[in-house]
Amino acid sequence: MEANDPGYFDEQAATWDDDPAKVERAAMVARAIAATIDLGPHTSMLEYGAGTGLVTQAMQADVGPVTLAEPSEGMRAVIRSKVEAGTLVAEAIWSLNLATDPVPEQATRPDGHFDLVVTVLTLHHITELDRVLSGFAQMLAPGGHLCVVDLDREDGSFHGHGFAGHHGFDRDDLARQLTSAGFGSVSFSDCGELVRDGVAYPMFLAVAGDRSTDQI
């Protein structure tokens, strides 16, 4: 089963956290975001494509109320088990796919906007990228930020033949897409690497502010 198959992540969910590299990568991403964005107990956060919530777990001491959005039922089941066990605190858990679903009404009201939207290694799976980025822009509060961690442009070997998504991203191209989707300032920094089958694939952290934000 391929990573772009809807059932892939359901099958992987139960053992997803058993890989220490995934746990360490989530912690590294959390440190990179905390070093770039001014966070605090009143920072409302959405993690989109949250998987089992590893990034939120690593960030939850630095932010306020968190909503996790994840289309995979298997992954959401793991999130719920963590919430019940007290290892993860979540204000809400959404089954949300912005490629096909409308932006939730509660996320577009003035009191429902998020100060921070985080998405990690999710965008390269999404073919309807403009629609999803526009959805993020609609959910962002004035002065808020979108943080994207994903792969730099690669030769297609990361997922291999038949993958229907993106083979990483050219940073300039993604910056233009973010601007077109409604974001203001966009900056990029290196954010470690993901090693698969002995090959290291560089990752970036892109930080995009809403239109009212002049600088990061």
N, C-alpha and C positions, 0 to 999 in steps of 0.2 A: 504494500500500500504506500502511495507516494505522499509527501508532505503537503501537497495541494489537494489531496482527497479529503472531503469533509469528515470522514471517519477516522482519519489518521490520529488526530490529537485525542479523540475519545479513547482510542486503544492505548495510547502512550501515557495517559493521565495518571494512572495508579502508580507507575514507577518513575514518573518524571523527576521527582525530587531525589531519587536515589543516586543520581549522577552528581558527584561533588563539584564538577566543573560548572554545572548550571547554577548551583548555589553560590559559588564563588563569583561567577559572572554577574549574578544579580547584585551581590554586595559591591562589586567594582562599579557597576552602573550607578548604584545608589550613591556611592562616594563621589563619582564624577558629577552627578546632578547637584548634590549638596554643595559641591565646591564652586558651582557655576550660578546657581539660583539662590536667592535669599528665601529660606524656608522658615516656617514657624508653626506654632500650634493652631494658628487660624488659617493656614494654607489648605484650602479644599482641593483635593486631588482626584483625578480620574486616571486609572490605569486601563488602557485600551489594549485588547488582546492580552489579557493578564495571565493567561495560562493558569498555573496553580497559585499565582499570587506571590511568587518569590521576590519580585522587585518591590512590591508593596511591603512585604515582610521586612525587607532590608531598609525601607524608608520610613516605616510607620512611626518611629520615635521622633522623626524630624518634621512631621506634617500634622495637619488636623484631620478632619473627616475625609475618609477615602471611599470612593465608589470603584468597584472592579467590574469591567465589561469584558465578557468572554463568550464567544458564540458556541464553544464546545461544551456540551452537557457534561462530559466526563471531567473536564477541567473544572467546571463550576462545582461539581460534586466534591472535588478535592478542596476547593476554596471553602465550601460550606463546612466540611469536616474540620478544617483548620479554625474557622470561626467558632465552631462548637467546642473545640479543644482549648480555645483561648490563645492560640499561637498567632492568630491573625485577627485584626480588628477591622471590620468593614461596615460602613454605614449602609451600603446597598450593594447587591450583586445583580448585574444586568446581563441578560442574554441579548446581545446587541451586535449587529453586523451593519456598520454604516454604509457598506457597499450596496445594501439592499433595503435596510430599514431607515425610516425617518429619524431625525434627531429627536430624542425623547423630549416631550414638552417640558418636563421638570428641569431639563438642562438648559433651556433657553430663556426661562424667566429670569428677571434680574437677581432674584435670590437663589437661583439654581445654577448659576455659572460656576465654572471651576477656575481656581487660580492657577492650577497646574494640570496639564494633560501629559501623560507619559505613555509612550508606546515603544516597546523593545523587541526588535527582530520580528516585527509584525508586518511592516509596510511592504517588504519585498514579496509577501504572499498575495498582495492586493492588486488586482488588475484595474479596478475602478478607482484609481488613486485620487484623482481630482475631486470626486464626490466625497471620499473619506476625509481628505484634508479640509474641504469646505465645511464638513460637519464638525471637525475639531475647532475651526475658527468660530463657528456659531456658538459653541459651548464654552468658549474661553471668556473669562471675566475681564473687564477693563484692567490693564496692567498685568494681565496673566501671561503665561508662557506655555508653549508646547515644546516638549523635549522628545526627540526621536533618536533612538539608538538603532543603527542598522548597519548593513554591510556596505563597504565601498564597492564600486563596480568590480565584478570578477568575471571570469571567463565561462561561467556556466557550470563549472565542475562542482560547486558547492552542493547543489541539489541534483545535478546530473540530468540526463536526457529525459524529456517529457515534462519537466517542471513548467507550469503555466504562468508563474509570477515573474518578478524582476531578478536579474542577475546582479544584485546589488544596485547601487545608485552612483551616478556622477554627482558630485556635490553641487556644482554650478547649476545643473539641470534641476535638481531637487529644490534648490533655493528659488529658482524661477517659479516652480510649481507652487511652492509655499506662498510666495508673494501673490501669485494669481489667485490662490485660494482665499486670500483675505488677511494674510499676516503682514506685519510690518518688518522690523529688523530680523535678520537671520544670520546666525554665526555657526561655524563648524569648528570642532576640535577632534583630535584623535581620541579613541575610547577603547584601547586594547585590541585584542584579536580573538577570533574564535578558531580553534584548531579542530579540523575534521580530517580523518584518515591521513594524519601526518602533515597536512597542509594548513598553514596559518592564513586566515582571511581577516584583513584589517576591518575594524568597525569605527564608526564616527558617532559623535554626539552633535546633533543639530538642535539649536535652541532658537525658536521663533517667537517673537513677541506679538501681541495683538496690535492693531493699527494705532492705538493710542500710546503705545510704548515706543519711545524714541531710542532707547538703548537698553541692553541687557543688564 
